[in-house]
Each structure stands twice: as structure tokens, then as C-alpha cells.
Amino acid sequence: MANFIDMPLVAEWLRQFDPDDRPAATRLVEAIMLVNLDYFFSGLRTRLLEQAGTARCPIGLYVESNGSLSRFRRSLHTAYSQDWVTTR
């Protein structure tokens, strides 16, 4: 997993802040963690299965977007629809 602060555009982004505000902006950047798709889906799947195992009612996951996440929706549906059906 990459550390967001090490990305080339981050230094440029931080320069836009007033020098007094840069420490706070830097702390914000340091708190961001980039993860690959497999890591993201693994964590999401774990949380969904935990909730499905302890919930006493159906649970749902809804993605809201302006339409730019259609690939994400297809991936999410493909990755979890079968697990959801088999764990309910």
C-alpha cells in the first residue's frame, strides 16, 4: 500500500496552503492511505459478512454517484452477489 504523502502531486497541492495552514494539511494527507482494489474488496467483504452474520434483518449496500462509478458497481455486484446469496 502506498503512502499518499509520497505521491508527486502532493507537494504541489500542499504549496497552495498558507504556511501557517500547511501542518494541518500535511496531517490530513498523512492520514490518507491508498489501497489496491483487492485490499479494498477484501475489507469490504469482511465487513459485509460480519454484518450479515450478526444482523437480525436484511442488510443492504447502496452506491451513490453521478454515474462515474458504473465499473465499480459492476465489480461490486460481481464480487459480492454470489456470497450474499449463499450467506443469507
N, C-alpha and C positions, 0 to 999 in steps of 0.2 A: 504494500500500500504506500502510495506516495504521500509525502507531506506537502500540503498545499502551499506553504510559505516558500518552498524551494522552486516553485514554478517561475519561469522567466517574467511573465507579465505582472506578477505580484509586486515586485519592487516599483514598477511604473505606477501601479494602482495606489500604492502607499504614498508615493510622492505627491499625489493630488491633495493630501491632507495637510492642514496646518501643522507645523512641527509640534505644537502642544497636543494635537489630537492623534499623532502617529502611534504613540504607545498603545492607546486603546484600539486603534485599527489593527495594529500588529497582533495584539492579543486575540482579536476576533479571527484573524487569518490563522493564527496558531491553533485555534480550536477546531478548525475545519479539517476533516480527514477525507481524502479521496479513496474510494474503494472501487474495485473492479466489479463487473456485473455479477460474476459468480458469488463473490462475497456478499453483495447486496441481497441477491435472491436467497442465499443460504440463511442469512439473518432474518429476512422477511418470512421465509418458510418456517423457520423455528418459532418465531412469534405467533404466526397464524396457527400452527399446530398446537402450541401451548394454549392459546385462547380456545381453539376448538375442543381441546381435551378437558378444559375446566368450565367452559360456558354451559349454562343450562338452557340455552336457546341458540338459534342460528346466529352466526356472525357474518358480517359482510365486509368487503373491501371495495372501496369506490375510488376511482382515479378521476380527479377533476383536472381539466386542461383546456387550453384554447385550440386543441386539435393537433398540436405538435407532438403529442405523446402516443400516437397510434401504434408505433413499433413497440413501445413499452407495454401498451395494453395487450397487444398480441403475445408478447413474450410472457407477460404475467399470466395471462389466461392459459397459455400452453403449459407453463411450468407448474401451475397450481390447480388447474381444473380437475385433473385426474386424482391428485392427492386429496382434494377437498371431497370429491365424491366417495373415495374409499375410506376416509376417516370419519365420515358422518354416520 
